[in-house]
Amino acid sequence: MNTENLSTKKGLIIGLANDSSIAYGCLRALYEHGCREIIATYQSQKAYSYVKAACDKLGDIDLVEFNYSDEKSIEKLFDYVKEQFGKIDFIIHSMAFADKDSLHGKITDCTADGFTKSINISCYSLISCCRYAQKIMPDGGSILTMTYLGAHRVINNYGIMGPIKACLETTVKYLAAELAESNIRVFAVSPGPIATRAASGINHFDDLIEHAVTNSPMKRIVSIDEVGNLSVFLIDNLSSGMTGQTIYVDAGYFLMG
Ligand SMILES: NC(=O)c1ccc[n+]([C@@H]2O[C@H](COP(=O)([O-])OP(=O)(O)OC[C@H]3O[C@@H](n4cnc5c(N)ncnc54)[C@H](O)[C@@H]3O)[C@@H](O)[C@H]2O)c1
């Protein structure tokens, strides 16, 4: 893959919790392809030491605390990015949240508050990112979010996150259509199951992994580095003719009925 021009790209990665995070796989892949000017976020002081230790293995990454709660928090983050870089070329939005009751309970028991909080953090935050991104992406760029197959099929124990990821994927299509005039391309990346901190909140997550290994055509799961490599391609000019898709990186599991 000719990714020489990644060394000139600048961007923001939202959602590092530790060195198992999908966001970290993206950061590592971008870094390995020459991209150095990256601002990455962690959610809280509790996460900082894990994120810092992981990032120190790569180099001097600008780490910023960011806890999405409202429009103001994202405005503050983008003000900082603008201050540091002026303009950017990519954003990786790799965050999702559902409280335990909403995630583990039946869909019919999900409260309006639980649903609203989850869709706000997991989906609306992408819309906010795109709004602010437009102001600091004058030359166009790529915006990626992370989704899951549970948007399309009923996956055991994925619960309320299924409908929320479905909303996220459709949001990506509309954002892609809207932002195309600014040459901003928007994608949903759909990895297969990977053992991360967020995934540990899903009941019987090991069963999902086992099912993926047994039933995917490639008979394995994917690594965060493979998700990262796909992100590199979607940020690179090599993918310049694409926008709006949900792209699977799941060892072919999505093909199977
Ligand atoms: N792990 C999987 O199997 C898998 C598969 C497909 C898609 N995904 C998606 O990938 C994305 C990243 O998850 P991950 O698996 O790397 O887990 P992770 O726990 O490493 O990352 C999730 C991140 O979301 C952040 N986050 C949650 N609420 C936040 C808030 N209010 N403000 C700021 N940040 C917040 C957390 O701090 C964390 O860094 C999520 O959208 C997830 O749904 C995960």
The ligand as an SDF file (V2000), in Angstrom:
LIG
                    3D

 44 48  0  0  0  0  0  0  0  0999 V2000
  -14.6610   -4.8880   20.5500 N   0  0  0  0  0  0  0  0  0  0  0  0
  -15.5060   -5.3280   19.6460 C   0  0  0  0  0  0  0  0  0  0  0  0
  -15.7590   -6.5300   19.5160 O   0  0  0  0  0  0  0  0  0  0  0  0
  -16.1420   -4.3600   18.6920 C   0  0  0  0  0  0  0  0  0  0  0  0
  -16.6850   -4.8430   17.4980 C   0  0  0  0  0  0  0  0  0  0  0  0
  -17.3020   -3.9470   16.6280 C   0  0  0  0  0  0  0  0  0  0  0  0
  -17.3630   -2.5980   16.9630 C   0  0  0  0  0  0  0  0  0  0  0  0
  -16.8280   -2.1500   18.1300 N   0  0  0  0  0  0  0  0  0  0  0  0
  -16.9070   -0.7120   18.4320 C   0  0  0  0  0  0  0  0  0  0  0  0
  -15.6190   -0.1780   18.5010 O   0  0  0  0  0  0  0  0  0  0  0  0
  -15.6540    1.0400   19.2440 C   0  0  0  0  0  0  0  0  0  0  0  0
  -14.5100    1.0370   20.2450 C   0  0  0  0  0  0  0  0  0  0  0  0
  -14.7150    0.0620   21.2450 O   0  0  0  0  0  0  0  0  0  0  0  0
  -13.5690   -0.9250   21.7320 P   0  0  0  0  0  0  0  0  0  0  0  0
  -14.0950   -2.2910   21.5280 O   0  0  0  0  0  0  0  0  0  0  0  0
  -12.2460   -0.5520   21.1940 O   0  0  0  0  0  0  0  0  0  0  0  0
  -13.6020   -0.7230   23.3210 O   0  0  0  0  0  0  0  0  0  0  0  0
  -12.7850    0.2970   24.2650 P   0  0  0  0  0  0  0  0  0  0  0  0
  -13.4000    0.1250   25.6090 O   0  0  0  0  0  0  0  0  0  0  0  0
  -11.3430    0.1000   24.1420 O   0  0  0  0  0  0  0  0  0  0  0  0
  -13.1730    1.7030   23.6300 O   0  0  0  0  0  0  0  0  0  0  0  0
  -14.4180    2.3270   23.8570 C   0  0  0  0  0  0  0  0  0  0  0  0
  -14.0830    3.7670   24.1360 C   0  0  0  0  0  0  0  0  0  0  0  0
  -15.2770    4.5330   24.2300 O   0  0  0  0  0  0  0  0  0  0  0  0
  -14.9800    5.5560   25.1530 C   0  0  0  0  0  0  0  0  0  0  0  0
  -16.1840    6.2200   25.6580 N   0  0  0  0  0  0  0  0  0  0  0  0
  -17.3320    5.6780   26.1440 C   0  0  0  0  0  0  0  0  0  0  0  0
  -18.1470    6.6490   26.5850 N   0  0  0  0  0  0  0  0  0  0  0  0
  -17.4880    7.8310   26.3790 C   0  0  0  0  0  0  0  0  0  0  0  0
  -17.7900    9.1870   26.6360 C   0  0  0  0  0  0  0  0  0  0  0  0
  -18.9320    9.5570   27.2270 N   0  0  0  0  0  0  0  0  0  0  0  0
  -16.8910   10.1330   26.2820 N   0  0  0  0  0  0  0  0  0  0  0  0
  -15.7330    9.8070   25.6980 C   0  0  0  0  0  0  0  0  0  0  0  0
  -15.3660    8.5320   25.4270 N   0  0  0  0  0  0  0  0  0  0  0  0
  -16.2400    7.5640   25.7740 C   0  0  0  0  0  0  0  0  0  0  0  0
  -14.2590    4.8100   26.2830 C   0  0  0  0  0  0  0  0  0  0  0  0
  -13.5690    5.7130   27.1190 O   0  0  0  0  0  0  0  0  0  0  0  0
  -13.3390    3.9260   25.4670 C   0  0  0  0  0  0  0  0  0  0  0  0
  -12.0970    4.5650   25.2450 O   0  0  0  0  0  0  0  0  0  0  0  0
  -17.0510    1.0920   19.8660 C   0  0  0  0  0  0  0  0  0  0  0  0
  -17.8770    1.9200   19.0630 O   0  0  0  0  0  0  0  0  0  0  0  0
  -17.5310   -0.3430   19.7650 C   0  0  0  0  0  0  0  0  0  0  0  0
  -18.9380   -0.4430   19.7350 O   0  0  0  0  0  0  0  0  0  0  0  0
  -16.2290   -3.0020   19.0080 C   0  0  0  0  0  0  0  0  0  0  0  0
  1  2  1  0
  2  3  2  0
  2  4  1  0
  4  5  1  0
  4 44  2  0
  5  6  2  0
  6  7  1  0
  7  8  2  0
  8  9  1  0
  8 44  1  0
  9 10  1  0
  9 42  1  0
 10 11  1  0
 11 12  1  0
 11 40  1  0
 12 13  1  0
 13 14  1  0
 14 15  2  0
 14 16  1  0
 14 17  1  0
 17 18  1  0
 18 19  2  0
 18 20  1  0
 18 21  1  0
 21 22  1  0
 22 23  1  0
 23 24  1  0
 23 38  1  0
 24 25  1  0
 25 26  1  0
 25 36  1  0
 26 27  1  0
 26 35  1  0
 27 28  2  0
 28 29  1  0
 29 30  1  0
 29 35  2  0
 30 31  1  0
 30 32  2  0
 32 33  1  0
 33 34  2  0
 34 35  1  0
 36 37  1  0
 36 38  1  0
 38 39  1  0
 40 41  1  0
 40 42  1  0
 42 43  1  0
M  CHG  2   8   1  16  -1
M  END
$$$$
